[in-house]
C-alpha cells in the first residue's frame, strides 16, 4: 500500500532528524544559533556523549537563577566540568506545576575517582540570549552523588550575579553572619545598612568596634563571610545586604583547637551534621547558636539536631584543628530574621551556655510537651522542651541559658508537666559561667523536685510579659483550697475566668490565650477566701 507508518517520514521507513532544539523533523532543522555549544551534546540526547569512559556516575538536579529570578527555559543547557574536561550535560526539562513548575536540569555526571577529590564547575547555555555563561557554584564529587531534586533543586547562579539578604535585628544582642561578598568588605561599607546608633557595638572573635554618630564604626575592620559577629543595638531594625554569593567549596574556614566563631557560607539551610561533615569535628565537640546547641557523638553525629541557616552565627568548639569546608547549598532568595518570632528575652544577654538535663520526679512522665524553665533573680534565663536521644532512648532537655555576667549568676529551674498541668519547683541549682557546657546526652545534669510546700499565697510573674497572644500564669498556695484566677480589663471588667476549682497545695500554671482580645493592659487576679493577689500584664499585637 501507500500508507506511511506513524513515527516515520516516508514509506522507506526513514526516521525524523533530531535537531539542536530537541525537535524532530522530516525536513531541515532550523539554523543552529551561532554560540550554541553543539560539542556539549552532539547527539542531542541530554547525556554525556562519552559516558562509557567512566566507572562511576551520580546525579545533579538543578535550577538556574540570575538576581534571585529563575531563568531556565526550554532549549537551555547546563554542562559540568572537571578542569577542562566535560563530565555531564542536561537539557532543560519542564517541571509539573505541582512540583513547582519552571524548568529543571536533570544531569548525570561521571568520574573515575573513588576518593572524592574532584570538584565540578558548571556552565549554562542561555538559548534566549545565545550565550554560554559561567555558574558561580561548584560541587564536590562523591561516588553515587545524588544532589537536589526538582522540588528542592541545587540552585545555580550566574557568576557575578548577586543575592540580597534581608536581616532583621532585635534591640539587644544579635548573633549573625553574611554569606555574600561585596567589592568593599570594610565594616563601614559592607555593614552600612545596619540600623546603628551612637554607642552601638559589634565584635568578632578578634575585632570590635563602636558606632559613632556622624562617623560610623571605629576602629574599622574588614568583614569576612567565614566569621560570625555579635551586634548589640539600642533599637531594632533591618539591614539589606547585597553581594555575590560566596562559594562554600572555595571558602575554607580554618579551625583552631578550642572555640571558633564561624559564619555560615552556604546559600540554604542544612542539618548541622551534614553542614559540618567536611571538618575535623570529633566525639564531644560542641556547637551553639544564640538559641540552640548540640554535641557531636561518634558514629551518630550532632545531637540534638538542628538546621544551620544563612545569616546565623555559630560558636564551634573542637578538640583538633583543621579546615571546615561547607557543602554547596541552594540559593538564598531572601533571608528573613535569624531570630525567633517568640519572646526574645535572650537578646538582653551577651553570654550564653548550655545544660543537658534529665528530670526525675515521682509519678511524672516526661514527654515532648513538657517545658523546662531557668531563672535568675526572678528573670527568665532559659526555656527548653525535651527530645529523645536516639542512642539511649531517653528524654533529654538541652537548655540554653543566658547572662550578662561572666559568672556568679545562680540559676534556678522549674518544670511544667503538660500531662498533669502542674509546675514543679526543682531542688538543684547551677552557677552560670560564660560558655558553660554542663553534661551531655549520655551524662546529663539530673534534676529532681523541690519537695517543700509553698509558705505563702502568691501570684508569680507571668511569662512572657508583654506577650502575644498567650502567656503563662503561675501561682503558689500553701494549702489545699478553692482558688479563682481571673482576667480583668483596664475598666475593671472581668473578661475571662482561667481557674475556679479546688486546688492542692503547691505551684500551678495556667495559660491565658488572648488571641480573641484587643491589645492593651489587663490585670490578673488570684483570690481565695479573703486573700487576693493582682498583677498587670500587657498584650501587644
C-alpha positions as CSV (number, residue, x, y, z in Angstrom):
1,X,0.0,0.0,0.0
2,X,0.9,3.6,0.0
3,X,0.3,4.3,3.8
4,X,3.1,5.8,5.9
5,X,3.6,4.3,9.4
6,X,3.4,6.5,12.4
7,X,6.7,8.0,13.5
8,X,8.5,7.7,10.1
9,X,8.9,10.2,7.3
10,X,8.1,8.0,4.3
11,X,7.3,4.5,3.1
12,X,11.0,3.6,3.1
13,X,11.0,3.9,6.9
14,X,13.3,6.9,7.2
15,X,13.1,8.4,10.7
16,X,12.9,12.1,11.6
17,X,16.0,14.2,12.3
18,X,16.8,15.2,15.9
19,X,17.5,18.9,15.9
20,X,19.5,21.2,18.3
21,X,16.3,22.4,19.9
22,X,15.1,18.9,20.6
23,X,12.5,19.0,17.8
24,X,12.1,16.1,15.4
25,X,11.5,16.9,11.7
26,X,11.4,15.2,8.4
27,X,12.6,18.4,6.7
28,X,15.7,20.5,7.5
29,X,16.3,21.7,11.1
30,X,16.2,25.4,11.8
31,X,19.6,27.1,11.9
32,X,21.7,26.3,14.9
33,X,22.4,29.6,16.9
34,X,25.9,31.0,16.5
35,X,27.0,30.3,20.1
36,X,25.2,27.0,20.6
37,X,27.6,24.5,22.3
38,X,26.9,21.6,19.9
39,X,30.1,19.9,21.3
40,X,28.4,19.5,24.7
41,X,25.8,17.0,23.3
42,X,26.5,16.1,19.7
43,X,23.7,13.5,19.6
44,X,21.2,15.8,21.3
45,X,20.1,13.1,23.8
46,X,20.9,15.1,27.0
47,X,23.6,12.6,28.2
48,X,27.4,13.0,28.1
49,X,28.5,11.6,24.8
50,X,31.4,9.6,26.2
51,X,29.8,8.4,29.4
52,X,31.2,4.9,28.8
53,X,34.7,6.1,29.5
54,X,33.9,6.4,33.3
55,X,33.4,3.9,36.0
56,X,31.2,5.9,38.4
57,X,28.2,8.2,38.0
58,X,25.9,10.4,40.0
59,X,23.1,12.9,39.5
60,X,22.6,16.6,40.0
61,X,19.2,18.2,39.7
62,X,19.5,21.9,39.3
63,X,17.7,25.2,38.5
64,X,19.4,28.4,37.2
65,X,18.9,31.8,38.8
66,X,20.0,35.4,38.0
67,X,19.5,38.1,40.6
68,X,17.1,35.9,42.5
69,X,14.9,35.1,39.4
70,X,14.7,31.7,37.9
71,X,15.8,32.0,34.2
72,X,16.0,28.4,32.9
73,X,13.7,27.7,29.9
74,X,13.2,25.4,27.0
75,X,16.3,24.7,24.9
76,X,18.7,25.9,27.7
77,X,21.6,23.5,28.7
78,X,23.8,23.0,31.7
79,X,27.2,21.2,31.5
80,X,29.5,20.0,34.2
81,X,33.3,20.0,34.0
82,X,36.4,18.9,36.0
83,X,39.2,21.1,34.9
84,X,38.7,21.5,31.2
85,X,37.1,18.0,30.8
86,X,33.4,17.8,30.4
87,X,31.7,15.3,32.8
88,X,28.0,15.8,32.3
89,X,25.2,17.6,30.4
90,X,21.5,18.2,30.8
91,X,18.8,19.9,28.8
92,X,16.0,21.9,30.4
93,X,13.1,19.7,31.4
94,X,9.7,21.2,32.2
95,X,8.6,20.6,35.8
96,X,4.9,19.9,36.6
97,X,3.1,22.7,38.4
98,X,2.5,20.5,41.5
99,X,6.3,20.2,41.9
100,X,6.9,24.0,41.5
101,X,6.7,24.5,37.7
102,X,9.5,26.1,35.7
103,X,12.4,24.2,34.3
104,X,15.0,21.9,35.9
105,X,18.2,20.3,34.6
106,X,18.4,16.6,35.4
107,X,22.1,15.8,34.8
108,X,24.1,12.6,35.1
109,X,27.7,13.3,35.9
110,X,30.7,10.9,35.6
111,X,34.1,10.2,37.2
112,X,36.8,7.6,37.6
113,X,37.7,9.0,41.1
114,X,36.6,6.8,44.0
115,X,38.1,9.1,46.7
116,X,36.0,12.2,46.2
117,X,38.9,14.5,45.3
118,X,37.3,16.1,42.3
119,X,35.2,19.3,42.1
120,X,32.7,20.1,39.4
121,X,32.4,23.5,37.8
122,X,29.4,24.4,35.6
123,X,28.4,26.4,32.5
124,X,25.0,27.4,31.3
125,X,23.8,28.0,27.8
126,X,21.0,30.6,27.7
127,X,19.1,30.0,24.5
128,X,17.2,33.3,24.8
129,X,20.4,35.3,24.6
130,X,22.5,32.7,22.8
131,X,25.3,32.9,25.4
132,X,27.4,30.4,27.3
133,X,27.8,31.7,30.9
134,X,29.8,30.6,33.9
135,X,28.0,29.3,37.0
136,X,29.2,30.6,40.4
137,X,28.7,27.4,42.4
138,X,30.9,24.4,42.4
139,X,30.2,20.9,43.8
140,X,32.4,18.2,45.2
141,X,32.2,14.8,43.7
142,X,31.4,11.7,45.7
143,X,30.6,8.2,44.3
144,X,26.9,7.8,43.7
145,X,26.3,11.6,44.2
146,X,22.7,12.5,44.3
147,X,22.4,16.3,44.7
148,X,19.0,18.0,44.6
149,X,15.5,17.2,43.3
150,X,13.0,19.1,41.1
151,X,11.2,20.5,44.2
152,X,14.5,21.1,46.2
153,X,17.0,21.7,43.5
154,X,20.7,22.5,43.6
155,X,20.4,26.2,42.8
156,X,22.9,27.6,40.2
157,X,23.5,31.3,40.0
158,X,25.3,33.1,37.2
159,X,28.8,34.1,38.1
160,X,28.8,37.7,39.2
161,X,25.0,37.6,40.0
162,X,24.1,38.9,43.4
163,X,21.8,37.9,46.2
164,X,20.0,40.1,48.6
165,X,19.9,39.3,52.3
166,X,17.3,40.9,54.5
167,X,18.4,40.5,58.1
168,X,16.1,41.7,60.9
169,X,17.7,42.6,64.2
170,X,16.2,43.0,67.6
171,X,17.3,45.5,70.2
172,X,20.0,43.9,72.4
173,X,22.4,41.2,71.3
174,X,22.2,39.6,67.9
175,X,24.5,36.8,66.5
176,X,24.7,37.0,62.7
177,X,26.9,36.4,59.6
178,X,26.7,37.1,55.9
179,X,27.4,34.7,53.0
180,X,27.9,37.1,50.1
181,X,30.8,39.2,49.1
182,X,30.9,42.9,48.2
183,X,33.6,44.8,46.4
184,X,34.4,46.7,49.7
185,X,34.2,44.5,52.8
186,X,35.2,47.2,55.2
187,X,32.7,47.4,58.0
188,X,31.6,50.9,57.2
189,X,30.8,49.9,53.6
190,X,29.7,46.3,53.9
191,X,27.5,47.0,57.0
192,X,26.4,50.5,56.0
193,X,22.8,49.3,56.1
194,X,22.9,48.4,59.8
195,X,20.3,50.2,61.9
196,X,23.1,51.6,64.1
197,X,23.0,54.5,66.5
198,X,25.6,56.1,68.8
199,X,27.3,53.6,71.1
200,X,26.0,50.5,69.4
201,X,28.7,47.8,69.5
202,X,29.9,45.0,67.3
203,X,32.6,42.3,67.8
204,X,34.0,39.2,66.1
205,X,36.4,36.8,67.8
206,X,39.3,39.0,67.0
207,X,38.0,42.6,66.5
208,X,35.5,45.0,67.9
209,X,34.1,48.5,67.1
210,X,31.7,51.1,68.4
211,X,29.4,53.2,66.4
212,X,29.9,57.0,66.5
213,X,27.2,59.3,65.1
214,X,28.4,61.3,62.1
215,X,31.4,58.9,61.5
216,X,30.4,55.3,61.6
217,X,32.2,52.3,63.1
218,X,35.6,52.8,64.8
219,X,38.0,51.2,64.8
220,X,37.3,49.8,61.3
221,X,37.9,46.2,60.3
222,X,37.2,44.0,57.3
223,X,34.0,41.8,57.4
224,X,34.5,38.1,56.4
225,X,31.9,35.5,55.4
226,X,33.8,33.0,57.5
227,X,33.2,34.8,60.7
228,X,30.2,35.4,62.9
229,X,29.5,38.7,64.7
230,X,27.9,39.8,67.9
231,X,25.9,43.0,67.5
232,X,24.4,45.0,70.3
233,X,21.8,47.5,69.2
234,X,19.8,50.1,71.1
235,X,16.9,49.9,68.6
236,X,15.7,47.1,66.4
237,X,15.8,47.4,62.6
238,X,16.6,45.7,59.3
239,X,19.8,45.5,57.2
240,X,19.6,44.9,53.4
241,X,22.9,43.3,52.3
242,X,23.6,42.6,48.7
243,X,26.6,40.8,47.3
244,X,27.9,37.9,45.2
245,X,27.2,34.5,46.8
246,X,30.3,33.0,48.4
247,X,31.2,29.6,47.1
248,X,31.3,27.3,50.1
249,X,33.7,24.8,48.5
250,X,36.2,27.6,47.8
251,X,35.8,29.3,51.2
252,X,37.5,27.1,53.8
253,X,37.3,28.1,57.5
254,X,40.4,27.5,59.5
255,X,39.5,26.0,62.8
256,X,41.8,26.0,65.8
257,X,41.5,23.7,68.9
258,X,39.1,25.4,71.3
259,X,36.4,28.0,70.4
260,X,35.9,29.2,66.9
261,X,33.3,31.9,65.9
262,X,32.1,30.8,62.5
263,X,29.8,32.2,59.8
264,X,27.5,30.1,57.6
265,X,28.6,30.2,54.0
266,X,26.1,28.0,52.0
267,X,23.1,29.6,50.4
268,X,20.5,27.4,52.0
269,X,19.9,25.8,55.4
270,X,21.0,22.2,56.1
271,X,21.3,19.9,59.1
272,X,24.2,20.6,61.4
273,X,25.7,17.1,60.9
274,X,25.7,17.4,57.1
275,X,26.9,21.0,57.2
276,X,30.0,20.1,59.2
277,X,30.7,16.8,57.6
278,X,33.9,18.1,56.0
279,X,35.5,19.3,59.2
280,X,37.7,17.9,62.0
281,X,34.8,17.5,64.4
282,X,35.2,14.6,66.8
283,X,33.4,13.0,69.7
284,X,32.3,15.6,72.3
285,X,33.0,18.6,70.1
286,X,30.3,21.2,70.5
287,X,28.4,23.9,68.6
288,X,25.9,26.5,69.6
289,X,24.0,29.4,68.1
290,X,22.2,32.1,70.1
291,X,19.3,29.8,70.7
292,X,20.4,26.2,70.5
293,X,23.3,23.9,70.9
294,X,24.5,20.3,70.1
295,X,27.2,17.9,71.0
296,X,28.9,15.5,68.5
297,X,28.6,11.8,69.2
298,X,30.9,9.4,67.3
299,X,29.0,7.1,64.9
300,X,25.9,9.3,65.1
301,X,26.6,13.0,64.5
302,X,25.3,16.0,66.4
303,X,22.5,15.8,69.0
304,X,20.1,17.4,69.3
305,X,19.9,18.1,65.6
306,X,19.1,21.5,64.2
307,X,19.4,23.3,60.9
308,X,22.3,25.7,60.3
309,X,21.0,28.7,58.3
310,X,22.2,31.6,56.3
311,X,22.7,34.9,58.3
312,X,23.1,32.9,61.6
313,X,26.3,32.9,63.6
314,X,27.7,29.9,65.5
315,X,30.4,29.1,68.1
316,X,32.1,25.8,67.4
317,X,34.4,24.2,70.0
318,X,36.7,21.5,68.6
319,X,39.5,19.4,70.1
320,X,41.5,19.3,66.9
321,X,42.3,22.0,64.4
322,X,41.7,21.8,60.6
323,X,39.7,23.2,57.8
324,X,35.9,23.4,57.7
325,X,34.6,23.3,54.1
326,X,30.8,23.6,53.8
327,X,28.9,21.7,51.1
328,X,27.4,23.9,48.4
329,X,23.8,24.9,49.1
330,X,20.8,26.2,47.2
331,X,20.2,29.9,46.5
332,X,19.1,32.1,49.4
333,X,16.4,34.2,47.8
334,X,15.5,36.5,50.6
335,X,16.8,35.7,54.1
336,X,14.4,36.6,57.0
337,X,15.4,37.4,60.5
338,X,17.8,35.0,62.2
339,X,15.9,35.5,65.4
340,X,12.7,33.8,66.6
341,X,9.2,35.0,66.5
342,X,8.6,34.3,70.1
343,X,9.6,36.3,73.2
344,X,13.2,37.4,72.6
345,X,14.3,37.5,76.2
346,X,17.7,36.1,75.3
347,X,18.6,39.2,73.3
348,X,19.1,41.0,76.6
349,X,22.1,38.9,77.4
350,X,25.7,38.9,76.0
351,X,26.7,35.5,77.1
352,X,25.2,32.0,77.0
353,X,25.9,28.4,77.8
354,X,24.0,25.1,77.7
355,X,23.0,22.4,80.1
356,X,21.9,18.8,79.1
357,X,19.2,17.9,81.6
358,X,17.2,14.9,82.7
359,X,14.3,15.2,85.1
360,X,13.3,12.6,87.7
361,X,10.1,13.3,89.6
362,X,8.0,10.6,91.2
363,X,4.9,9.7,89.1
364,X,5.7,12.3,86.4
365,X,6.1,11.1,82.9
366,X,8.4,13.4,80.8
367,X,7.3,13.9,77.2
368,X,7.9,16.4,74.3
369,X,5.1,18.7,75.5
370,X,6.9,19.5,78.8
371,X,8.8,22.7,79.4
372,X,11.9,23.4,81.5
373,X,12.5,27.0,82.7
374,X,15.6,28.5,84.1
375,X,15.5,31.7,86.2
376,X,18.0,34.0,88.0
377,X,17.0,37.0,90.1
378,X,13.3,36.4,89.1
379,X,14.3,36.8,85.4
380,X,13.7,34.2,82.7
381,X,17.1,32.9,81.6
382,X,16.3,29.8,79.6
383,X,13.5,27.7,78.2
384,X,13.5,24.2,76.5
385,X,11.4,21.2,75.6
386,X,12.9,17.7,75.6
387,X,13.6,15.3,72.7
388,X,14.6,11.6,72.6
389,X,18.3,10.9,72.4
390,X,18.4,8.2,69.8
391,X,21.4,6.4,71.2
392,X,19.7,5.7,74.6
393,X,16.0,6.4,74.0
394,X,16.0,8.8,77.0
395,X,14.3,12.2,77.1
396,X,16.9,15.0,77.3
397,X,16.4,18.7,77.7
398,X,19.1,20.8,76.1
399,X,18.5,24.2,77.6
400,X,20.4,27.4,76.5
401,X,20.9,29.7,79.5
402,X,21.9,33.4,79.4
403,X,23.5,36.1,81.5
404,X,25.4,39.4,81.3
405,X,27.8,38.2,84.0
406,X,30.8,36.0,83.2
407,X,30.0,34.1,86.3
408,X,28.2,34.2,89.7
409,X,24.6,34.3,88.5
410,X,22.8,31.4,90.2
411,X,20.2,29.6,88.1
412,X,17.0,28.0,89.4
413,X,14.8,25.7,87.5
414,X,11.1,24.8,87.2
415,X,9.4,22.1,85.2
416,X,6.0,22.4,83.6
417,X,4.4,19.0,83.0
418,X,1.7,19.0,80.4
419,X,0.1,15.7,81.4
420,X,-0.6,16.9,85.0
421,X,-0.8,20.6,84.1
422,X,1.5,21.3,87.1
423,X,4.6,23.3,87.6
424,X,7.2,21.6,89.7
425,X,10.0,23.6,91.5
426,X,13.4,22.0,91.1
427,X,15.8,21.4,94.0
428,X,19.1,21.6,92.1
429,X,20.7,25.0,91.1
430,X,23.7,26.0,89.0
431,X,26.1,28.9,88.9
432,X,26.2,30.4,85.4
433,X,29.6,30.6,83.7
434,X,30.3,32.1,80.2
435,X,30.3,29.3,77.6
436,X,29.4,26.7,80.2
437,X,28.7,23.2,78.8
438,X,27.2,21.1,81.6
439,X,26.6,17.5,80.9
440,X,25.8,15.7,77.6
441,X,23.1,13.4,76.4
442,X,24.9,10.4,77.9
443,X,25.8,12.1,81.3
444,X,23.0,14.6,82.0
445,X,22.7,17.0,84.8
446,X,19.9,15.4,86.8
447,X,17.0,17.5,88.3
448,X,14.6,16.5,90.9
449,X,11.6,18.1,92.6
450,X,11.9,20.5,95.5
451,X,9.5,18.9,97.9
452,X,8.8,21.9,100.1
453,X,5.2,23.3,100.4
454,X,4.9,27.0,99.4
455,X,4.8,29.2,102.6
456,X,2.6,31.9,101.1
457,X,-0.4,32.5,98.8
458,X,1.4,34.2,95.8
459,X,0.8,35.1,92.2
460,X,4.1,34.6,90.3
461,X,5.4,36.8,87.5
462,X,3.6,36.0,84.2
463,X,5.8,34.8,81.3
464,X,6.2,36.2,78.7
465,X,5.1,39.8,79.6
466,X,4.5,41.7,77.3
467,X,3.0,38.8,75.3
468,X,1.3,37.9,72.0
469,X,-1.1,36.0,72.1
470,X,-0.5,33.7,75.1
471,X,1.2,34.0,78.5
472,X,1.9,31.5,81.3
473,X,0.4,32.5,84.7
474,X,1.7,30.6,87.8
475,X,0.7,30.8,91.4
476,X,1.5,29.0,94.6
477,X,-0.7,28.1,97.6
478,X,0.4,26.8,101.0
479,X,-2.6,24.6,101.5
480,X,-5.4,22.9,99.5
481,X,-8.1,25.5,98.9
482,X,-10.7,26.9,96.5
483,X,-8.9,29.2,94.0
484,X,-10.2,31.6,91.4
485,X,-7.9,33.0,88.7
486,X,-9.5,35.7,86.6
487,X,-8.6,38.3,84.0
488,X,-9.9,41.9,84.1
489,X,-9.6,44.7,81.6
490,X,-8.4,48.2,82.4
491,X,-12.0,49.3,83.1
492,X,-12.2,46.7,85.9
493,X,-14.5,44.3,84.0
494,X,-13.9,40.6,84.3
495,X,-13.2,39.3,80.8
496,X,-12.2,35.7,81.5
497,X,-12.1,33.1,84.3
498,X,-9.0,30.9,84.0
499,X,-9.4,28.8,87.1
500,X,-12.3,28.3,89.6
501,X,-11.5,25.0,91.3
502,X,-10.3,23.4,94.5
503,X,-6.5,23.0,94.1
504,X,-3.9,21.1,96.1
505,X,-1.1,22.9,97.9
506,X,1.8,23.7,95.6
507,X,2.6,25.7,92.5
508,X,0.2,25.6,89.5
509,X,0.4,27.1,86.0
510,X,-2.4,28.2,83.6
511,X,-2.0,29.5,80.1
512,X,-4.1,32.5,79.0
513,X,-4.6,32.6,75.3
514,X,-5.6,36.1,74.5
515,X,-5.9,35.7,70.7
516,X,-9.5,37.0,70.8
517,X,-8.7,40.1,72.9
518,X,-7.6,43.6,71.9
519,X,-4.1,44.9,72.6
520,X,-3.8,46.7,75.9
521,X,-3.2,46.4,79.7
522,X,-5.0,43.6,81.6
523,X,-5.0,42.6,85.3
524,X,-4.6,39.0,86.6
525,X,-6.4,38.4,89.9
526,X,-5.8,35.4,92.1
527,X,-8.3,35.1,95.0
528,X,-9.2,32.6,97.7
529,X,-11.4,33.5,100.7
530,X,-10.1,36.8,101.8
531,X,-6.7,36.5,100.1
532,X,-6.1,38.5,96.9
533,X,-3.1,38.9,94.6
534,X,-3.1,41.0,91.4
535,X,-0.6,41.5,88.5
536,X,-0.5,43.7,85.4
537,X,0.2,42.2,82.0
538,X,0.3,43.7,78.6
539,X,-1.0,42.2,75.4
540,X,0.8,43.6,72.3
541,X,-0.4,42.5,68.9
